[in-house]
Amino acid sequence: PLPTPRRTHTMALAVCRVRRHGRLPLLRYASILVALRSVRASSASAFDNSRAGPVKAVLFDFDGSLVQSEEVHRLSFSKVLETDALDPDTWYTKCVGKRPLMILDEWRKPDGPTAEELHEKLKADHMDRYDEVVATVGHEALLQDLRKANVRTAIVSSGTRHYISRVLANLGMDDRFELIIAGDDADVTQHKPHPQPYLLAAERMELQPGQCIAIEDSPAGITSALRAGMRVIAVRNPANCNDPILEDPGVVAVVDDFHGLDRAVIACAPAVASAGSGSQGHSTSSSSS
């Protein structure tokens, strides 16, 4: 069995002590490293379906989940970085789910501007493209259903707060979410695939992770939510369509858009399948717009 989050934290502290004082036996040190690698490799190390309670909140990732913006981002990054290397396949497989500064640092020219300098240019270019970002098909009906069912909503994103707020305002959704956790918030010290962003959202909402469902698209984001102990609804895209993470037992549905989401999965409507099927099995849907 994989280590629990508490045991993993204890083992990580032990490794730090080894690095600092060298006081742990070599065999024990090796076993700790193996365990930590297994946790990193397993997205569901903290997910326990038996602890999943009634859904109290849906936490939306932003880009690729609540809104469809990846092509807008790809074009903007390509322009600022002055590169043709970020073709759609490269963007989805190597960039989606990462923080802007990380992408800029990885793809900038070694003798060119710093990632921070490029980020300022990126923000300026993004402002000219906000109108190109569209909401995921079926978003309005889903938000209405969640509100009727008294299911709370929040956003947990690696994007900047300014960008998220501006796009929400443009789409008329700036009053639909009680909380935003953004990638540039001062108290977000770890980023997806680390579970901290989702754990912080649950803490702020005074909920247990098992009471939340995350809607995510990138493997890093799905991993983050699963490690936080949350169930996940995955929005299918080129970044995840062939990723084994979609088979994780914590991924309770895989959809192309929100019209294709069975509301029984999030308890917004009476279940039409057998009892327990919403949270135990995968609901893979396809819907045309």
N, C-alpha and C positions, 0 to 999 in steps of 0.2 A: 504493500500500500504506500501511496505517496505521503510525504510529510504534510502536516497541517500547516496553515500560515503561521501559527504561533511557534511550532517547532522549527519551521524554516527560518523565522526571524532569530530564534535562539542559535541555530547553526550558523547563520550569517555573522552574528556577534562573535561566535567562537572563532570563525575564520579571521575576523578582524583582530582578535586577541593573538592568534597565531602569528599574524603578520607583524604585530607590534612587539610581542614578547617571545614568540617561538616556544611556548610551553605545552603545546598539545602533542601527544604521541603521533608519529607519522601515520600509523594505520588509521587512527581516528580522524586525522586530517583528511586522508584520502576518502574515507567513507562520507565525510561531510561534503566534500566536493562532488562526489557522485550523486548524492541526494539533491544538492542544489542544482546540478545540471538536469536531473530528472524533473524538478519543479519547473525550471525554465522551459523544458521541452514540452511539458504538459500544460495546456491551457486551462484544464478543468481541475487543477489541484485543489482549489478552494470551493468548488461547486459541490453542493450536497443536495440532491433533489428531495431527500426526505425532510430537509429543513426549509423547503420553499413554502412560504405561507401565502395567504390571499394577496393578490396584486393590489398594492396601494399606490404605486407610482410607475410611470413609464418614463425612462430616461433616454432621450434622443441624442445620438451622435448627430452632428450637423451636416458636414459635407459628405455627400454620397448616401445619406440616410434620410434626414428630414428634407434636405434640398439636394438638387442635382447640379453640381458645380465643378466637377472634376475637369471637364474640358476647359472651362473658364480659367481654372487655376493653372492647368498645363500650359495654356497659351501665355498667361501672364508670367509664369516662371521662365518659360523659354525666352520671352522677350527680355526680361531683366538680366538673365544669365547669358544672353546672346549665344544661344546654342540651339542646334537642331537635333540634339541627342535625345531630347525628351519626347520621343514618339509616344503614341497612346499606350502601347504595350509596356514600354519602359516606365512610363508614368504610373500605371496601375500596379506593376509588380515591384517597383523600387521606391516609389514616393508616397503613394496613398497611405494615409494613416500616420505620417510623420509630421513633426512640427515644422513650420516654415523655415526657421533658422537652421534646422538640421539639414533640410533639403538644400538650402542655399550653400551651406558650408561644404556639403558633399560634392556639389556640382559646380562651384565657382572656379574660376581660373586661378591657379596658385599665385600668379603675380598680379591678380586683379583686385578689385575692391573687397573689403571684408564682408562677411555674412551680414553683419549689422548694417553696413552701408547699403548693401543690396536690399536689405529688408525695408529700408526707408523708400527706395525706389519701387519695391514691390507693392507697398501700401498705397503709393500714389497711383500706380497702374491699376490696382484693384478697384480703386474708387471710380475709375472710368468704366468698370465692367460689372458693377453691382446689378445693373438692370438685366444682365444676361443670365443671372442665377434664377432658376425656377424651382418651385416646391415639388416634391415627389408626388406623383399622381395618387389621388385619394387622401391627401393629407387633411383636407377640411372635414371630410366625413369622419375620419379617424379621431381627430381632435374633438369633434362634437360628441362622438360616442364615448370618449374617455371622460369628458366633462359630465355627461348625463349619468355615467356610472360612478361619479365622484372619485375617479382615478386621477391622481395628481400628475403633472408633467413638468419636466425640466430638460435642460440641454447640457450635455457633457461633451466638450469638443476640444480638439487640439488647436483650433483656430483662435485668432485674437478676438478679444471682447468687442473692439470697435467694429471689426468686420461682421461678426455675428449680429450685433445690434443693428447695424445699418441694413443688412439684408433682411432681417426680420421686419424692420420698419417698412422697407420697400414692398414686402410681400403681405403686409397687413397682419403680421403675427406677433407684433412686439408686446402684446398683452396676454399671450396665450400660455406663457411659461412662468412658473413662480421662481425659478432659479436658473442661473447660467453659470456653469463652471467652464472657464475659458483657459486656453493654453498659456496665456500670458498673465494669469492671475498670480499675485505674489505668493499665495499660499499653496499653489500647485508646484511642488518641488520635484515630483516625479511624473513622467508622462507615459501615455499608452505605449507599450503593452503593460506597464506597471498598473496595478489596480487602484492606486491612490486617487485619481480623478473621480472614479465611481464611488469609492469609499467616502470621499469628501462630500459628494452629493448626498449620499444616504445619511451621513452624519448631520448635514445642514438641514435635511428634511425630517430629522428625528425618526428615521426608519431603519429597519434591519435590511441588509442586502437581499435576503431571501424574500422580502416584500416588494422588490423592484424587478422590473424587466427592462433590459437595455435594448434599444434598436440600433444596430450597428451594421457597417458594411466591410470595413477593412479587417484583415486578420489580426492586426495589432489591436484594434478597438474591441473585437470580439474576445480576444485573449484577456484584455484588461477587465472587461465586465465579468467574464467567467472566473478569473482569479479573485475578483471582489466578492464572489459568491452569488452572483446574479444569473438569472436565466436570460437568454438572448434570443431576439428575433433578428435574423440576418437578412439584409437586403442584398440580393444577388447582383454581382457585377464582375467585370473581368479580373479584379484583384482577388476575388475569393472563390470563383465558380469551380475551380479545380482543387481547392484547398481542403485537406482532410478535416480541418477545424469545423466545417459545416456538419460533420458527422458526430461531433461532440454531444454527449447526452444533455448538456446544458443548453444547446441550441434547440429551442422548442418549435421554431418555424423558420422556413426559408421562403422569401417572397420576392417577386419582381417589383411590386409596388404595394401601396396600402389598400388598394381595392382587392388585392389578392390575399389579404390577411384575415383569417378566420377569427372573428371577435371572441370566440370562446377561449382562445389562447390567452387572452388578457382579461377574461371575465367581464367583457362589455356586453355580452349577449348570452342567452341560455345555450348551454352546450348541446350540439346536435349529434355529437358522436358519443361513444360509450364513456362512462365515467372515468376520469383521469387521463383520457387520451390527449387533452390539450397540453398538459405539462410533461407527459412522458414520451410522447412520440413526436416525430417531425411532421409538420404540415407544410408541404412544399407546393406552392401555388404559382400559377402563371396567369397574368391578367393583361389584357390589352387596354390601351387608353382610348 
